Amino acid sequence: MPAKELVEYVAKSLVDDPEAVHVEETRDRDGIVLELHVAEDDMGKVIGRNGSVAKALRTLLKVTSAREGEPVSLEIV
């Protein structure tokens, strides 16, 4: 599963308003940057207590990017 679809699937599973979730993919000199957009009320659910959910998402992306061979980073906006 490509990184963008993985982040979108996990985020939609976590939030109350899955229609507001969308992921934008851009490229920079360091690799792929994924920007995760969620409803303002769901921001805490995606970040988690002390950033635990965000850290877990980034760990999943590291595994995915290792298989694809291109670094992927996640920004939650």
MARKOLKE-739556 format. One record per atom (N, C-alpha, C): x, y, z. Coordinates in steps of 0.02 Angstrom, whole numbers, plus 50000, padded with zeros to 5 digits. Atoms other than C-alpha are relative to their C-alpha. Layout:
N
atom u = X | v = Y | w = Z
...
***
This chain:
77
atom u = 50043 | v = 49941 | w = 50000
atom u = 50000 | v = 50000 | w = 50000
atom u = 50045 | v = 50062 | w = 50000
atom u = 49960 | v = 49939 | w = 50001
atom u = 50076 | v = 50168 | w = 49952
atom u = 49990 | v = 50042 | w = 50063
atom u = 50000 | v = 49962 | w = 49938
atom u = 50116 | v = 50288 | w = 50093
atom u = 49940 | v = 50047 | w = 50006
atom u = 50055 | v = 49953 | w = 49998
atom u = 49982 | v = 50415 | w = 50048
atom u = 49935 | v = 49965 | w = 50019
atom u = 50061 | v = 50037 | w = 49986
atom u = 49841 | v = 50287 | w = 50051
atom u = 50001 | v = 49972 | w = 50071
atom u = 49994 | v = 50027 | w = 49932
atom u = 49907 | v = 50212 | w = 50214
atom u = 49983 | v = 50054 | w = 50051
atom u = 50014 | v = 49945 | w = 49953
atom u = 49904 | v = 50380 | w = 50304
atom u = 49926 | v = 50019 | w = 49998
atom u = 50070 | v = 49982 | w = 50006
atom u = 49732 | v = 50421 | w = 50236
atom u = 49955 | v = 49948 | w = 50033
atom u = 50040 | v = 50054 | w = 49970
atom u = 49661 | v = 50251 | w = 50289
atom u = 50003 | v = 50003 | w = 50076
atom u = 49992 | v = 49999 | w = 49927
atom u = 49731 | v = 50262 | w = 50465
atom u = 49966 | v = 50061 | w = 50029
atom u = 50030 | v = 49939 | w = 49974
atom u = 49676 | v = 50442 | w = 50489
atom u = 49924 | v = 49996 | w = 49998
atom u = 50073 | v = 50006 | w = 50005
atom u = 49498 | v = 50406 | w = 50428
atom u = 49973 | v = 49953 | w = 50053
atom u = 50020 | v = 50047 | w = 49948
atom u = 49490 | v = 50262 | w = 50552
atom u = 49999 | v = 50032 | w = 50069
atom u = 49993 | v = 49969 | w = 49934
atom u = 49536 | v = 50377 | w = 50697
atom u = 49951 | v = 50056 | w = 50014
atom u = 50038 | v = 49938 | w = 49990
atom u = 49429 | v = 50531 | w = 50670
atom u = 49925 | v = 49990 | w = 50000
atom u = 50073 | v = 50001 | w = 50001
atom u = 49245 | v = 50572 | w = 50693
atom u = 49972 | v = 50022 | w = 49933
atom u = 50022 | v = 49973 | w = 50064
atom u = 49233 | v = 50662 | w = 50525
atom u = 50047 | v = 49977 | w = 49945
atom u = 49953 | v = 50025 | w = 50051
atom u = 49319 | v = 50552 | w = 50394
atom u = 49996 | v = 50036 | w = 49933
atom u = 50006 | v = 49962 | w = 50063
atom u = 49253 | v = 50661 | w = 50252
atom u = 50048 | v = 50059 | w = 49998
atom u = 49956 | v = 49942 | w = 49997
atom u = 49366 | v = 50803 | w = 50311
atom u = 50074 | v = 49981 | w = 49992
atom u = 49930 | v = 50023 | w = 50006
atom u = 49524 | v = 50696 | w = 50296
atom u = 50022 | v = 50002 | w = 49927
atom u = 49968 | v = 50007 | w = 50065
atom u = 49634 | v = 50723 | w = 50146
atom u = 50076 | v = 50009 | w = 50008
atom u = 49927 | v = 50002 | w = 49997
atom u = 49818 | v = 50697 | w = 50112
atom u = 50027 | v = 50028 | w = 49935
atom u = 49966 | v = 49971 | w = 50058
atom u = 49924 | v = 50802 | w = 49995
atom u = 50072 | v = 49975 | w = 49998
atom u = 49932 | v = 50027 | w = 50009
atom u = 50084 | v = 50730 | w = 49925
atom u = 50041 | v = 50050 | w = 49958
atom u = 49954 | v = 49956 | w = 50036
atom u = 50228 | v = 50844 | w = 49874
atom u = 50069 | v = 49970 | w = 50003
atom u = 49931 | v = 50023 | w = 50000
atom u = 50408 | v = 50812 | w = 49832
atom u = 50047 | v = 50059 | w = 50013
atom u = 49947 | v = 49951 | w = 49991
atom u = 50559 | v = 50907 | w = 49893
atom u = 50066 | v = 49964 | w = 49993
atom u = 49934 | v = 50030 | w = 50012
atom u = 50745 | v = 50876 | w = 49890
atom u = 50015 | v = 49942 | w = 50047
atom u = 49989 | v = 50054 | w = 49952
atom u = 50733 | v = 50759 | w = 50041
atom u = 49954 | v = 49940 | w = 49989
atom u = 50045 | v = 50056 | w = 50014
atom u = 50596 | v = 50647 | w = 49969
atom u = 49928 | v = 50023 | w = 49996
atom u = 50071 | v = 49986 | w = 50003
atom u = 50408 | v = 50642 | w = 49983
atom u = 49976 | v = 50029 | w = 50066
atom u = 50030 | v = 49969 | w = 49941
atom u = 50313 | v = 50754 | w = 50104
atom u = 49925 | v = 49990 | w = 49995
atom u = 50072 | v = 50009 | w = 49997
atom u = 50137 | v = 50704 | w = 50153
atom u = 49971 | v = 50049 | w = 50050
atom u = 50035 | v = 49953 | w = 49956
atom u = 50024 | v = 50839 | w = 50226
atom u = 49931 | v = 49972 | w = 50015
atom u = 50064 | v = 50028 | w = 49978
atom u = 49880 | v = 50768 | w = 50326
atom u = 49956 | v = 50056 | w = 50025
atom u = 50048 | v = 49950 | w = 49981
atom u = 49729 | v = 50882 | w = 50340
atom u = 49939 | v = 49965 | w = 50030
atom u = 50059 | v = 50027 | w = 49966
atom u = 49590 | v = 50841 | w = 50465
atom u = 49959 | v = 50058 | w = 50027
atom u = 50042 | v = 49949 | w = 49968
atom u = 49446 | v = 50936 | w = 50545
atom u = 50034 | v = 50023 | w = 50064
atom u = 49968 | v = 49972 | w = 49941
atom u = 49501 | v = 51049 | w = 50686
atom u = 49981 | v = 49962 | w = 50064
atom u = 50022 | v = 50038 | w = 49941
atom u = 49399 | v = 50949 | w = 50813
atom u = 50034 | v = 49932 | w = 50005
atom u = 49968 | v = 50066 | w = 50001
atom u = 49490 | v = 50789 | w = 50762
atom u = 50076 | v = 50003 | w = 50005
atom u = 49927 | v = 49993 | w = 49999
atom u = 49666 | v = 50858 | w = 50772
atom u = 50032 | v = 49962 | w = 50059
atom u = 49974 | v = 50035 | w = 49941
atom u = 49693 | v = 50789 | w = 50948
atom u = 50001 | v = 49925 | w = 49992
atom u = 50003 | v = 50072 | w = 50010
atom u = 49642 | v = 50615 | w = 50895
atom u = 50055 | v = 49976 | w = 49954
atom u = 49947 | v = 50019 | w = 50047
atom u = 49769 | v = 50613 | w = 50754
atom u = 50069 | v = 50008 | w = 50031
atom u = 49936 | v = 49989 | w = 49967
atom u = 49909 | v = 50683 | w = 50861
atom u = 50009 | v = 49953 | w = 50059
atom u = 49997 | v = 50044 | w = 49943
atom u = 49869 | v = 50583 | w = 51017
atom u = 50032 | v = 50033 | w = 50060
atom u = 49971 | v = 49974 | w = 49938
atom u = 49925 | v = 50608 | w = 51195
atom u = 50076 | v = 49999 | w = 49994
atom u = 49927 | v = 49991 | w = 50006
atom u = 50104 | v = 50673 | w = 51194
atom u = 50026 | v = 49980 | w = 49931
atom u = 49979 | v = 50014 | w = 50068
atom u = 50108 | v = 50642 | w = 51007
atom u = 50008 | v = 49926 | w = 49984
atom u = 49990 | v = 50072 | w = 50009
atom u = 50096 | v = 50453 | w = 51022
atom u = 49972 | v = 49974 | w = 49934
atom u = 50030 | v = 50023 | w = 50063
atom u = 49980 | v = 50428 | w = 50873
atom u = 50041 | v = 50026 | w = 49941
atom u = 49959 | v = 49972 | w = 50054
atom u = 50082 | v = 50545 | w = 50763
atom u = 50066 | v = 49963 | w = 49993
atom u = 49937 | v = 50038 | w = 50002
atom u = 50241 | v = 50452 | w = 50811
atom u = 49990 | v = 49931 | w = 49968
atom u = 50015 | v = 50066 | w = 50029
atom u = 50159 | v = 50286 | w = 50767
atom u = 49990 | v = 50005 | w = 49925
atom u = 50009 | v = 49990 | w = 50072
atom u = 50105 | v = 50354 | w = 50597
atom u = 50067 | v = 50009 | w = 49965
atom u = 49934 | v = 49988 | w = 50030
atom u = 50282 | v = 50414 | w = 50563
atom u = 50041 | v = 49936 | w = 49998
atom u = 49965 | v = 50064 | w = 50000
atom u = 50350 | v = 50243 | w = 50612
atom u = 49975 | v = 49956 | w = 49943
atom u = 50028 | v = 50038 | w = 50056
atom u = 50232 | v = 50159 | w = 50488
atom u = 50027 | v = 50027 | w = 49933
atom u = 49974 | v = 49970 | w = 50061
atom u = 50292 | v = 50281 | w = 50355
atom u = 50073 | v = 49981 | w = 49989
atom u = 49930 | v = 50020 | w = 50007
atom u = 50474 | v = 50236 | w = 50390
atom u = 50005 | v = 49930 | w = 49970
atom u = 50000 | v = 50069 | w = 50026
atom u = 50435 | v = 50053 | w = 50358
atom u = 49979 | v = 49999 | w = 49927
atom u = 50024 | v = 49996 | w = 50069
atom u = 50337 | v = 50094 | w = 50201
atom u = 50052 | v = 50030 | w = 49954
atom u = 49951 | v = 49967 | w = 50043
atom u = 50471 | v = 50210 | w = 50134
atom u = 50062 | v = 49957 | w = 49991
atom u = 49942 | v = 50046 | w = 50007
atom u = 50607 | v = 50080 | w = 50167
atom u = 49987 | v = 49950 | w = 49944
atom u = 50017 | v = 50047 | w = 50053
atom u = 50514 | v = 49960 | w = 50053
atom u = 49998 | v = 50034 | w = 49932
atom u = 50005 | v = 49964 | w = 50064
atom u = 50484 | v = 50093 | w = 49919
atom u = 50066 | v = 50031 | w = 49980
atom u = 49935 | v = 49974 | w = 50016
atom u = 50661 | v = 50160 | w = 49930
atom u = 50005 | v = 50076 | w = 49997
atom u = 49998 | v = 49927 | w = 50001
atom u = 50617 | v = 50345 | w = 49949
atom u = 49975 | v = 50025 | w = 50068
atom u = 50022 | v = 49975 | w = 49934
atom u = 50607 | v = 50441 | w = 50114
atom u = 49934 | v = 50037 | w = 49997
atom u = 50065 | v = 49969 | w = 49996
atom u = 50434 | v = 50497 | w = 50167
atom u = 49994 | v = 50033 | w = 50069
atom u = 50012 | v = 49966 | w = 49936
atom u = 50394 | v = 50627 | w = 50301
atom u = 49926 | v = 50021 | w = 50004
atom u = 50070 | v = 49984 | w = 49988
atom u = 50226 | v = 50673 | w = 50378
atom u = 49995 | v = 50066 | w = 50037
atom u = 50017 | v = 49938 | w = 49967
atom u = 50161 | v = 50845 | w = 50423
atom u = 49925 | v = 50000 | w = 50012
atom u = 50071 | v = 49997 | w = 49983
atom u = 49995 | v = 50862 | w = 50514
atom u = 49981 | v = 50074 | w = 50004
atom u = 50020 | v = 49929 | w = 50003
atom u = 49911 | v = 51027 | w = 50470
atom u = 49927 | v = 50008 | w = 50015
***
